[in-house]
């Protein structure tokens, strides 16, 4: 089972494949990640991935820098640590 760790929040929770994306998953567990458009256009929900791999299910309009990913259009492929 894939585990997602939110470093700043100090929470580690098992990934729920029913979650729409990492942003939705975080919010379900009381972790606040700033967001605006929630469709990969604005970049507000971008968060650094500290460990692990994730994938985009939709290509974001605003490309991010190394290690910075939009949580509104991603899901984990492996155990993951986010700076959130």
C-alpha positions in Angstrom: 0.0 0.0 0.0 1.3 3.4 -0.9 1.9 5.8 2.0 1.8 9.6 1.6 3.6 11.7 4.1 2.9 15.4 4.6 6.1 16.6 6.2 5.0 20.0 7.6 1.7 18.5 8.9 3.5 15.5 10.4 0.9 13.1 9.0 1.4 9.8 7.1 -1.7 8.2 5.6 -2.3 5.4 3.2 -3.2 6.6 -0.3 -6.8 6.1 -1.3 -7.1 5.3 -5.0 -10.6 6.7 -4.9 -9.2 10.2 -4.2 -9.4 12.5 -7.3 -5.8 13.8 -6.8 -3.3 14.6 -4.1 -4.9 18.0 -3.4 -8.3 16.3 -2.7 -6.6 13.6 -0.7 -4.7 16.1 1.5 -7.9 18.1 2.2 -9.7 14.9 3.2 -7.1 14.4 5.9 -7.2 18.0 7.2 -4.0 19.2 5.4 -4.4 22.6 3.8 -2.7 23.2 0.5 -3.4 26.5 -1.1 -5.3 26.1 -4.3 -7.3 28.2 -6.8 -8.3 26.7 -10.1 -7.9 23.0 -9.2 -7.4 22.0 -12.9 -3.7 22.6 -13.4 -3.7 26.1 -14.8 -2.7 28.5 -12.0 0.0 26.6 -10.1 -1.3 27.7 -6.7 -1.4 24.2 -5.3 2.3 23.4 -6.3 4.1 21.6 -3.6 7.7 20.2 -3.4 8.0 16.4 -3.6 10.7 15.5 -1.2 10.7 11.7 -1.8 9.0 9.3 -4.1 7.4 9.4 -7.5 4.1 10.7 -8.7 2.4 11.0 -12.1 0.2 13.6 -13.8 -3.2 12.4 -15.0 -3.5 15.7 -16.9 -0.7 17.9 -18.3 -0.6 21.1 -16.4 -0.8 24.4 -18.2 1.9 26.0 -16.1 5.0 23.8 -16.0 6.7 23.6 -12.6 10.4 23.6 -11.7 12.4 20.5 -10.5 10.7 18.8 -7.6 7.7 21.1 -7.7 4.4 19.5 -8.7 0.8 20.6 -8.8 -1.2 18.5 -6.4 -4.5 19.1 -8.2 -3.6 16.9 -11.1 -1.2 14.3 -9.7 -1.3 11.0 -7.9 1.4 8.9 -6.2 3.2 6.0 -7.9 5.3 5.1 -4.9 5.5 6.1 -1.2 5.6 9.8 -1.3 6.7 12.7 1.0 5.3 16.1 0.2 6.4 19.4 1.8 2.9 20.2 3.0 
